[in-house]
Amino acid sequence: MNEFDAINIVWVLGALVLAGSALAGYRLSWKRGVVYALMWASIFVAVTLLINLVNV
């Protein structure tokens, strides 16, 4: 663990809080929120896999 790991953890937690508060602003139901979160997660996973395939 180097000196930048703590900064990265704080940044990720802040980003999650910011995204969560933005989602809460829409006042969605829990079911709709989970569906949106899974959709975004699948998009990010697909893009990451595509980039990894291209860089190999």
PDB file of N, CA, C, O and CB in Angstrom:
ATOM      1  N   MET A   1       0.853  -1.177   0.000  1.00  0.00           N
ATOM      2  CA  MET A   1       0.000   0.000   0.000  1.00  0.00           C
ATOM      3  C   MET A   1       0.898   1.240   0.000  1.00  0.00           C
ATOM      4  O   MET A   1       1.759   1.392   0.867  1.00  0.00           O
ATOM      5  CB  MET A   1      -0.970  -0.001   1.233  1.00  0.00           C
ATOM      6  N   ASN A   2       0.692   2.108  -0.965  1.00  0.00           N
ATOM      7  CA  ASN A   2       1.494   3.321  -1.019  1.00  0.00           C
ATOM      8  C   ASN A   2       0.683   4.519  -0.522  1.00  0.00           C
ATOM      9  O   ASN A   2      -0.463   4.372  -0.099  1.00  0.00           O
ATOM     10  CB  ASN A   2       1.999   3.569  -2.452  1.00  0.00           C
ATOM     11  N   GLU A   3       1.286   5.688  -0.580  1.00  0.00           N
ATOM     12  CA  GLU A   3       0.635   6.879  -0.013  1.00  0.00           C
ATOM     13  C   GLU A   3      -0.585   7.334  -0.801  1.00  0.00           C
ATOM     14  O   GLU A   3      -1.384   8.124  -0.298  1.00  0.00           O
ATOM     15  CB  GLU A   3       1.622   8.012   0.061  1.00  0.00           C
ATOM     16  N   PHE A   4      -0.742   6.847  -2.032  1.00  0.00           N
ATOM     17  CA  PHE A   4      -1.863   7.275  -2.859  1.00  0.00           C
ATOM     18  C   PHE A   4      -3.091   6.378  -2.719  1.00  0.00           C
ATOM     19  O   PHE A   4      -4.173   6.742  -3.179  1.00  0.00           O
ATOM     20  CB  PHE A   4      -1.438   7.320  -4.297  1.00  0.00           C
ATOM     21  N   ASP A   5      -2.942   5.222  -2.097  1.00  0.00           N
ATOM     22  CA  ASP A   5      -4.083   4.324  -1.933  1.00  0.00           C
ATOM     23  C   ASP A   5      -5.168   4.941  -1.059  1.00  0.00           C
ATOM     24  O   ASP A   5      -6.354   4.790  -1.349  1.00  0.00           O
ATOM     25  CB  ASP A   5      -3.628   3.002  -1.336  1.00  0.00           C
ATOM     26  N   ALA A   6      -4.783   5.621  -0.011  1.00  0.00           N
ATOM     27  CA  ALA A   6      -5.774   6.252   0.870  1.00  0.00           C
ATOM     28  C   ALA A   6      -6.519   7.350   0.123  1.00  0.00           C
ATOM     29  O   ALA A   6      -7.725   7.516   0.307  1.00  0.00           O
ATOM     30  CB  ALA A   6      -5.097   6.831   2.134  1.00  0.00           C
ATOM     31  N   ILE A   7      -5.820   8.094  -0.711  1.00  0.00           N
ATOM     32  CA  ILE A   7      -6.465   9.144  -1.502  1.00  0.00           C
ATOM     33  C   ILE A   7      -7.455   8.532  -2.479  1.00  0.00           C
ATOM     34  O   ILE A   7      -8.554   9.057  -2.657  1.00  0.00           O
ATOM     35  CB  ILE A   7      -5.417   9.982  -2.259  1.00  0.00           C
ATOM     36  N   ASN A   8      -7.079   7.425  -3.114  1.00  0.00           N
ATOM     37  CA  ASN A   8      -7.982   6.754  -4.051  1.00  0.00           C
ATOM     38  C   ASN A   8      -9.235   6.236  -3.359  1.00  0.00           C
ATOM     39  O   ASN A   8     -10.333   6.329  -3.907  1.00  0.00           O
ATOM     40  CB  ASN A   8      -7.263   5.605  -4.742  1.00  0.00           C
ATOM     41  N   ILE A   9      -9.075   5.693  -2.163  1.00  0.00           N
ATOM     42  CA  ILE A   9     -10.231   5.178  -1.424  1.00  0.00           C
ATOM     43  C   ILE A   9     -11.178   6.322  -1.064  1.00  0.00           C
ATOM     44  O   ILE A   9     -12.394   6.188  -1.200  1.00  0.00           O
ATOM     45  CB  ILE A   9      -9.775   4.432  -0.144  1.00  0.00           C
ATOM     46  N   VAL A  10     -10.631   7.434  -0.610  1.00  0.00           N
ATOM     47  CA  VAL A  10     -11.466   8.596  -0.271  1.00  0.00           C
ATOM     48  C   VAL A  10     -12.173   9.111  -1.516  1.00  0.00           C
ATOM     49  O   VAL A  10     -13.346   9.479  -1.453  1.00  0.00           O
ATOM     50  CB  VAL A  10     -10.614   9.723   0.365  1.00  0.00           C
ATOM     51  N   TRP A  11     -11.475   9.139  -2.643  1.00  0.00           N
ATOM     52  CA  TRP A  11     -12.079   9.621  -3.886  1.00  0.00           C
ATOM     53  C   TRP A  11     -13.227   8.721  -4.324  1.00  0.00           C
ATOM     54  O   TRP A  11     -14.290   9.210  -4.706  1.00  0.00           O
ATOM     55  CB  TRP A  11     -11.026   9.705  -4.994  1.00  0.00           C
ATOM     56  N   VAL A  12     -13.018   7.410  -4.270  1.00  0.00           N
ATOM     57  CA  VAL A  12     -14.071   6.470  -4.674  1.00  0.00           C
ATOM     58  C   VAL A  12     -15.285   6.582  -3.755  1.00  0.00           C
ATOM     59  O   VAL A  12     -16.422   6.569  -4.226  1.00  0.00           O
ATOM     60  CB  VAL A  12     -13.536   5.026  -4.666  1.00  0.00           C
ATOM     61  N   LEU A  13     -15.053   6.690  -2.458  1.00  0.00           N
ATOM     62  CA  LEU A  13     -16.177   6.841  -1.526  1.00  0.00           C
ATOM     63  C   LEU A  13     -16.935   8.136  -1.787  1.00  0.00           C
ATOM     64  O   LEU A  13     -18.165   8.159  -1.738  1.00  0.00           O
ATOM     65  CB  LEU A  13     -15.678   6.809  -0.074  1.00  0.00           C
ATOM     66  N   GLY A  14     -16.207   9.212  -2.064  1.00  0.00           N
ATOM     67  CA  GLY A  14     -16.861  10.483  -2.384  1.00  0.00           C
ATOM     68  C   GLY A  14     -17.673  10.397  -3.662  1.00  0.00           C
ATOM     69  O   GLY A  14     -18.773  10.943  -3.742  1.00  0.00           O
ATOM     70  N   ALA A  15     -17.135   9.710  -4.666  1.00  0.00           N
ATOM     71  CA  ALA A  15     -17.868   9.547  -5.920  1.00  0.00           C
ATOM     72  C   ALA A  15     -19.133   8.726  -5.713  1.00  0.00           C
ATOM     73  O   ALA A  15     -20.171   9.029  -6.301  1.00  0.00           O
ATOM     74  CB  ALA A  15     -16.982   8.885  -6.974  1.00  0.00           C
ATOM     75  N   LEU A  16     -19.056   7.693  -4.886  1.00  0.00           N
ATOM     76  CA  LEU A  16     -20.241   6.875  -4.603  1.00  0.00           C
ATOM     77  C   LEU A  16     -21.295   7.672  -3.847  1.00  0.00           C
ATOM     78  O   LEU A  16     -22.488   7.541  -4.124  1.00  0.00           O
ATOM     79  CB  LEU A  16     -19.852   5.632  -3.798  1.00  0.00           C
ATOM     80  N   VAL A  17     -20.871   8.487  -2.903  1.00  0.00           N
ATOM     81  CA  VAL A  17     -21.819   9.329  -2.167  1.00  0.00           C
ATOM     82  C   VAL A  17     -22.477  10.325  -3.111  1.00  0.00           C
ATOM     83  O   VAL A  17     -23.685  10.551  -3.039  1.00  0.00           O
ATOM     84  CB  VAL A  17     -21.114  10.072  -1.011  1.00  0.00           C
ATOM     85  N   LEU A  18     -21.690  10.915  -3.986  1.00  0.00           N
ATOM     86  CA  LEU A  18     -22.234  11.873  -4.948  1.00  0.00           C
ATOM     87  C   LEU A  18     -23.236  11.209  -5.887  1.00  0.00           C
ATOM     88  O   LEU A  18     -24.309  11.758  -6.138  1.00  0.00           O
ATOM     89  CB  LEU A  18     -21.104  12.513  -5.758  1.00  0.00           C
ATOM     90  N   ALA A  19     -22.895  10.039  -6.403  1.00  0.00           N
ATOM     91  CA  ALA A  19     -23.811   9.322  -7.293  1.00  0.00           C
ATOM     92  C   ALA A  19     -25.070   8.890  -6.547  1.00  0.00           C
ATOM     93  O   ALA A  19     -26.174   8.972  -7.086  1.00  0.00           O
ATOM     94  CB  ALA A  19     -23.115   8.096  -7.906  1.00  0.00           C
ATOM     95  N   GLY A  20     -24.906   8.434  -5.317  1.00  0.00           N
ATOM     96  CA  GLY A  20     -26.066   8.023  -4.519  1.00  0.00           C
ATOM     97  C   GLY A  20     -26.993   9.185  -4.212  1.00  0.00           C
ATOM     98  O   GLY A  20     -28.215   9.034  -4.242  1.00  0.00           O
ATOM     99  N   SER A  21     -26.417  10.343  -3.915  1.00  0.00           N
ATOM    100  CA  SER A  21     -27.265  11.500  -3.630  1.00  0.00           C
ATOM    101  C   SER A  21     -27.980  11.992  -4.883  1.00  0.00           C
ATOM    102  O   SER A  21     -29.118  12.455  -4.804  1.00  0.00           O
ATOM    103  CB  SER A  21     -26.433  12.628  -3.031  1.00  0.00           C
ATOM    104  N   ALA A  22     -27.330  11.897  -6.025  1.00  0.00           N
ATOM    105  CA  ALA A  22     -27.984  12.275  -7.281  1.00  0.00           C
ATOM    106  C   ALA A  22     -29.136  11.322  -7.584  1.00  0.00           C
ATOM    107  O   ALA A  22     -30.202  11.748  -8.029  1.00  0.00           O
ATOM    108  CB  ALA A  22     -26.968  12.278  -8.448  1.00  0.00           C
ATOM    109  N   LEU A  23     -28.919  10.046  -7.345  1.00  0.00           N
ATOM    110  CA  LEU A  23     -29.982   9.065  -7.575  1.00  0.00           C
ATOM    111  C   LEU A  23     -31.132   9.271  -6.594  1.00  0.00           C
ATOM    112  O   LEU A  23     -32.296   9.116  -6.962  1.00  0.00           O
ATOM    113  CB  LEU A  23     -29.431   7.634  -7.450  1.00  0.00           C
ATOM    114  N   ALA A  24     -30.814   9.618  -5.359  1.00  0.00           N
ATOM    115  CA  ALA A  24     -31.862   9.855  -4.365  1.00  0.00           C
ATOM    116  C   ALA A  24     -32.683  11.087  -4.733  1.00  0.00           C
ATOM    117  O   ALA A  24     -33.853  11.184  -4.362  1.00  0.00           O
ATOM    118  CB  ALA A  24     -31.250  10.024  -2.964  1.00  0.00           C
ATOM    119  N   GLY A  25     -32.086  12.020  -5.454  1.00  0.00           N
ATOM    120  CA  GLY A  25     -32.806  13.221  -5.873  1.00  0.00           C
ATOM    121  C   GLY A  25     -33.945  12.919  -6.835  1.00  0.00           C
ATOM    122  O   GLY A  25     -34.895  13.695  -6.937  1.00  0.00           O
ATOM    123  N   TYR A  26     -33.856  11.800  -7.538  1.00  0.00           N
ATOM    124  CA  TYR A  26     -34.922  11.417  -8.459  1.00  0.00           C
ATOM    125  C   TYR A  26     -36.092  10.759  -7.733  1.00  0.00           C
ATOM    126  O   TYR A  26     -37.170  10.597  -8.306  1.00  0.00           O
ATOM    127  CB  TYR A  26     -34.381  10.477  -9.522  1.00  0.00           C
ATOM    128  N   ARG A  27     -35.882  10.381  -6.480  1.00  0.00           N
ATOM    129  CA  ARG A  27     -36.895   9.721  -5.662  1.00  0.00           C
ATOM    130  C   ARG A  27     -37.486   8.489  -6.365  1.00  0.00           C
ATOM    131  O   ARG A  27     -38.701   8.323  -6.473  1.00  0.00           O
ATOM    132  CB  ARG A  27     -38.008  10.710  -5.318  1.00  0.00           C
ATOM    133  N   LEU A  28     -36.572   7.640  -6.833  1.00  0.00           N
ATOM    134  CA  LEU A  28     -36.981   6.409  -7.497  1.00  0.00           C
ATOM    135  C   LEU A  28     -37.300   5.341  -6.450  1.00  0.00           C
ATOM    136  O   LEU A  28     -36.882   5.430  -5.296  1.00  0.00           O
ATOM    137  CB  LEU A  28     -35.877   5.914  -8.467  1.00  0.00           C
ATOM    138  N   SER A  29     -38.036   4.354  -6.878  1.00  0.00           N
ATOM    139  CA  SER A  29     -38.267   3.216  -5.995  1.00  0.00           C
ATOM    140  C   SER A  29     -36.974   2.395  -5.925  1.00  0.00           C
ATOM    141  O   SER A  29     -36.099   2.523  -6.781  1.00  0.00           O
ATOM    142  CB  SER A  29     -39.474   2.338  -6.499  1.00  0.00           C
ATOM    143  N   TRP A  30     -36.871   1.555  -4.896  1.00  0.00           N
ATOM    144  CA  TRP A  30     -35.671   0.742  -4.754  1.00  0.00           C
ATOM    145  C   TRP A  30     -35.511  -0.187  -5.941  1.00  0.00           C
ATOM    146  O   TRP A  30     -34.393  -0.404  -6.409  1.00  0.00           O
ATOM    147  CB  TRP A  30     -35.715  -0.061  -3.457  1.00  0.00           C
ATOM    148  N   LYS A  31     -36.602  -0.736  -6.434  1.00  0.00           N
ATOM    149  CA  LYS A  31     -36.524  -1.671  -7.564  1.00  0.00           C
ATOM    150  C   LYS A  31     -35.973  -0.960  -8.791  1.00  0.00           C
ATOM    151  O   LYS A  31     -35.090  -1.489  -9.465  1.00  0.00           O
ATOM    152  CB  LYS A  31     -37.914  -2.280  -7.876  1.00  0.00           C
ATOM    153  N   ARG A  32     -36.472   0.212  -9.085  1.00  0.00           N
ATOM    154  CA  ARG A  32     -36.015   0.972 -10.249  1.00  0.00           C
ATOM    155  C   ARG A  32     -34.542   1.375 -10.076  1.00  0.00           C
ATOM    156  O   ARG A  32     -33.772   1.340 -11.036  1.00  0.00           O
ATOM    157  CB  ARG A  32     -36.902   2.232 -10.457  1.00  0.00           C
ATOM    158  N   GLY A  33     -34.159   1.752  -8.863  1.00  0.00           N
ATOM    159  CA  GLY A  33     -32.778   2.127  -8.585  1.00  0.00           C
ATOM    160  C   GLY A  33     -31.810   0.968  -8.796  1.00  0.00           C
ATOM    161  O   GLY A  33     -30.724   1.146  -9.349  1.00  0.00           O
ATOM    162  N   VAL A  34     -32.210  -0.216  -8.354  1.00  0.00           N
ATOM    163  CA  VAL A  34     -31.366  -1.404  -8.543  1.00  0.00           C
ATOM    164  C   VAL A  34     -31.249  -1.741 -10.020  1.00  0.00           C
ATOM    165  O   VAL A  34     -30.170  -2.104 -10.488  1.00  0.00           O
ATOM    166  CB  VAL A  34     -31.936  -2.611  -7.768  1.00  0.00           C
ATOM    167  N   VAL A  35     -32.341  -1.625 -10.756  1.00  0.00           N
ATOM    168  CA  VAL A  35     -32.306  -1.889 -12.194  1.00  0.00           C
ATOM    169  C   VAL A  35     -31.357  -0.924 -12.890  1.00  0.00           C
ATOM    170  O   VAL A  35     -30.555  -1.343 -13.725  1.00  0.00           O
ATOM    171  CB  VAL A  35     -33.716  -1.779 -12.800  1.00  0.00           C
ATOM    172  N   TYR A  36     -31.436   0.357 -12.560  1.00  0.00           N
ATOM    173  CA  TYR A  36     -30.533   1.345 -13.162  1.00  0.00           C
ATOM    174  C   TYR A  36     -29.082   1.064 -12.790  1.00  0.00           C
ATOM    175  O   TYR A  36     -28.195   1.168 -13.637  1.00  0.00           O
ATOM    176  CB  TYR A  36     -30.920   2.762 -12.723  1.00  0.00           C
ATOM    177  N   ALA A  37     -28.836   0.712 -11.536  1.00  0.00           N
ATOM    178  CA  ALA A  37     -27.471   0.420 -11.100  1.00  0.00           C
ATOM    179  C   ALA A  37     -26.907  -0.787 -11.848  1.00  0.00           C
ATOM    180  O   ALA A  37     -25.743  -0.782 -12.248  1.00  0.00           O
ATOM    181  CB  ALA A  37     -27.434   0.167  -9.583  1.00  0.00           C
ATOM    182  N   LEU A  38     -27.725  -1.811 -12.036  1.00  0.00           N
ATOM    183  CA  LEU A  38     -27.269  -2.991 -12.783  1.00  0.00           C
ATOM    184  C   LEU A  38     -27.035  -2.671 -14.253  1.00  0.00           C
ATOM    185  O   LEU A  38     -26.108  -3.202 -14.864  1.00  0.00           O
ATOM    186  CB  LEU A  38     -28.287  -4.122 -12.659  1.00  0.00           C
ATOM    187  N   MET A  39     -27.861  -1.815 -14.818  1.00  0.00           N
ATOM    188  CA  MET A  39     -27.656  -1.414 -16.212  1.00  0.00           C
ATOM    189  C   MET A  39     -26.333  -0.674 -16.369  1.00  0.00           C
ATOM    190  O   MET A  39     -25.568  -0.973 -17.285  1.00  0.00           O
ATOM    191  CB  MET A  39     -28.819  -0.531 -16.699  1.00  0.00           C
ATOM    192  N   TRP A  40     -26.050   0.291 -15.485  1.00  0.00           N
ATOM    193  CA  TRP A  40     -24.801   1.038 -15.563  1.00  0.00           C
ATOM    194  C   TRP A  40     -23.606   0.132 -15.312  1.00  0.00           C
ATOM    195  O   TRP A  40     -22.584   0.254 -15.987  1.00  0.00           O
ATOM    196  CB  TRP A  40     -24.805   2.190 -14.564  1.00  0.00           C
ATOM    197  N   ALA A  41     -23.719  -0.769 -14.357  1.00  0.00           N
ATOM    198  CA  ALA A  41     -22.620  -1.690 -14.073  1.00  0.00           C
ATOM    199  C   ALA A  41     -22.330  -2.564 -15.288  1.00  0.00           C
ATOM    200  O   ALA A  41     -21.167  -2.800 -15.614  1.00  0.00           O
ATOM    201  CB  ALA A  41     -22.950  -2.567 -12.851  1.00  0.00           C
ATOM    202  N   SER A  42     -23.372  -3.047 -15.961  1.00  0.00           N
ATOM    203  CA  SER A  42     -23.154  -3.884 -17.144  1.00  0.00           C
ATOM    204  C   SER A  42     -22.524  -3.081 -18.280  1.00  0.00           C
ATOM    205  O   SER A  42     -21.708  -3.618 -19.028  1.00  0.00           O
ATOM    206  CB  SER A  42     -24.479  -4.503 -17.610  1.00  0.00           C
ATOM    207  N   ILE A  43     -22.885  -1.814 -18.421  1.00  0.00           N
ATOM    208  CA  ILE A  43     -22.267  -0.972 -19.444  1.00  0.00           C
ATOM    209  C   ILE A  43     -20.783  -0.800 -19.153  1.00  0.00           C
ATOM    210  O   ILE A  43     -19.958  -0.955 -20.053  1.00  0.00           O
ATOM    211  CB  ILE A  43     -22.964   0.402 -19.517  1.00  0.00           C
ATOM    212  N   PHE A  44     -20.431  -0.482 -17.908  1.00  0.00           N
ATOM    213  CA  PHE A  44     -19.023  -0.295 -17.557  1.00  0.00           C
ATOM    214  C   PHE A  44     -18.226  -1.582 -17.715  1.00  0.00           C
ATOM    215  O   PHE A  44     -17.081  -1.545 -18.166  1.00  0.00           O
ATOM    216  CB  PHE A  44     -18.900   0.214 -16.131  1.00  0.00           C
ATOM    217  N   VAL A  45     -18.814  -2.722 -17.349  1.00  0.00           N
ATOM    218  CA  VAL A  45     -18.121  -3.997 -17.507  1.00  0.00           C
ATOM    219  C   VAL A  45     -17.906  -4.300 -18.991  1.00  0.00           C
ATOM    220  O   VAL A  45     -16.827  -4.746 -19.380  1.00  0.00           O
ATOM    221  CB  VAL A  45     -18.919  -5.138 -16.832  1.00  0.00           C
ATOM    222  N   ALA A  46     -18.914  -4.062 -19.812  1.00  0.00           N
ATOM    223  CA  ALA A  46     -18.784  -4.323 -21.243  1.00  0.00           C
ATOM    224  C   ALA A  46     -17.709  -3.440 -21.876  1.00  0.00           C
ATOM    225  O   ALA A  46     -16.911  -3.916 -22.683  1.00  0.00           O
ATOM    226  CB  ALA A  46     -20.124  -4.099 -21.943  1.00  0.00           C
ATOM    227  N   VAL A  47     -17.687  -2.168 -21.516  1.00  0.00           N
ATOM    228  CA  VAL A  47     -16.668  -1.264 -22.072  1.00  0.00           C
ATOM    229  C   VAL A  47     -15.281  -1.672 -21.598  1.00  0.00           C
ATOM    230  O   VAL A  47     -14.332  -1.651 -22.383  1.00  0.00           O
ATOM    231  CB  VAL A  47     -16.957   0.201 -21.670  1.00  0.00           C
ATOM    232  N   THR A  48     -15.146  -2.043 -20.330  1.00  0.00           N
ATOM    233  CA  THR A  48     -13.851  -2.476 -19.810  1.00  0.00           C
ATOM    234  C   THR A  48     -13.374  -3.740 -20.514  1.00  0.00           C
ATOM    235  O   THR A  48     -12.200  -3.843 -20.870  1.00  0.00           O
ATOM    236  CB  THR A  48     -13.934  -2.716 -18.301  1.00  0.00           C
ATOM    237  N   LEU A  49     -14.259  -4.689 -20.718  1.00  0.00           N
ATOM    238  CA  LEU A  49     -13.880  -5.908 -21.431  1.00  0.00           C
ATOM    239  C   LEU A  49     -13.505  -5.613 -22.876  1.00  0.00           C
ATOM    240  O   LEU A  49     -12.556  -6.199 -23.398  1.00  0.00           O
ATOM    241  CB  LEU A  49     -15.017  -6.923 -21.386  1.00  0.00           C
ATOM    242  N   LEU A  50     -14.222  -4.727 -23.520  1.00  0.00           N
ATOM    243  CA  LEU A  50     -13.905  -4.364 -24.896  1.00  0.00           C
ATOM    244  C   LEU A  50     -12.526  -3.706 -24.987  1.00  0.00           C
ATOM    245  O   LEU A  50     -11.749  -4.011 -25.891  1.00  0.00           O
ATOM    246  CB  LEU A  50     -14.978  -3.425 -25.458  1.00  0.00           C
ATOM    247  N   ILE A  51     -12.229  -2.816 -24.059  1.00  0.00           N
ATOM    248  CA  ILE A  51     -10.917  -2.164 -24.049  1.00  0.00           C
ATOM    249  C   ILE A  51      -9.810  -3.174 -23.785  1.00  0.00           C
ATOM    250  O   ILE A  51      -8.747  -3.104 -24.401  1.00  0.00           O
ATOM    251  CB  ILE A  51     -10.876  -1.051 -22.994  1.00  0.00           C
ATOM    252  N   ASN A  52     -10.051  -4.114 -22.873  1.00  0.00           N
ATOM    253  CA  ASN A  52      -9.042  -5.133 -22.589  1.00  0.00           C
ATOM    254  C   ASN A  52      -8.822  -6.050 -23.797  1.00  0.00           C
ATOM    255  O   ASN A  52      -7.696  -6.479 -24.049  1.00  0.00           O
ATOM    256  CB  ASN A  52      -9.456  -5.962 -21.365  1.00  0.00           C
ATOM    257  N   LEU A  53      -9.871  -6.349 -24.531  1.00  0.00           N
ATOM    258  CA  LEU A  53      -9.722  -7.185 -25.727  1.00  0.00           C
ATOM    259  C   LEU A  53      -8.936  -6.461 -26.820  1.00  0.00           C
ATOM    260  O   LEU A  53      -8.136  -7.075 -27.526  1.00  0.00           O
ATOM    261  CB  LEU A  53     -11.098  -7.598 -26.261  1.00  0.00           C
ATOM    262  N   VAL A  54      -9.164  -5.169 -26.953  1.00  0.00           N
ATOM    263  CA  VAL A  54      -8.472  -4.405 -27.978  1.00  0.00           C
ATOM    264  C   VAL A  54      -7.000  -4.242 -27.642  1.00  0.00           C
ATOM    265  O   VAL A  54      -6.159  -4.256 -28.541  1.00  0.00           O
ATOM    266  CB  VAL A  54      -9.122  -3.044 -28.153  1.00  0.00           C
ATOM    267  N   ASN A  55      -6.672  -4.088 -26.367  1.00  0.00           N
ATOM    268  CA  ASN A  55      -5.288  -3.854 -25.951  1.00  0.00           C
ATOM    269  C   ASN A  55      -4.449  -5.120 -25.888  1.00  0.00           C
ATOM    270  O   ASN A  55      -3.241  -5.034 -25.662  1.00  0.00           O
ATOM    271  CB  ASN A  55      -5.271  -3.189 -24.613  1.00  0.00           C
ATOM    272  N   VAL A  56      -5.039  -6.279 -26.077  1.00  0.00           N
ATOM    273  CA  VAL A  56      -4.265  -7.544 -26.000  1.00  0.00           C
ATOM    274  C   VAL A  56      -3.513  -7.773 -27.224  1.00  0.00           C
ATOM    275  O   VAL A  56      -2.811  -8.778 -27.338  1.00  0.00           O
ATOM    276  CB  VAL A  56      -5.145  -8.726 -25.746  1.00  0.00           C
TER     277      VAL A  56
END
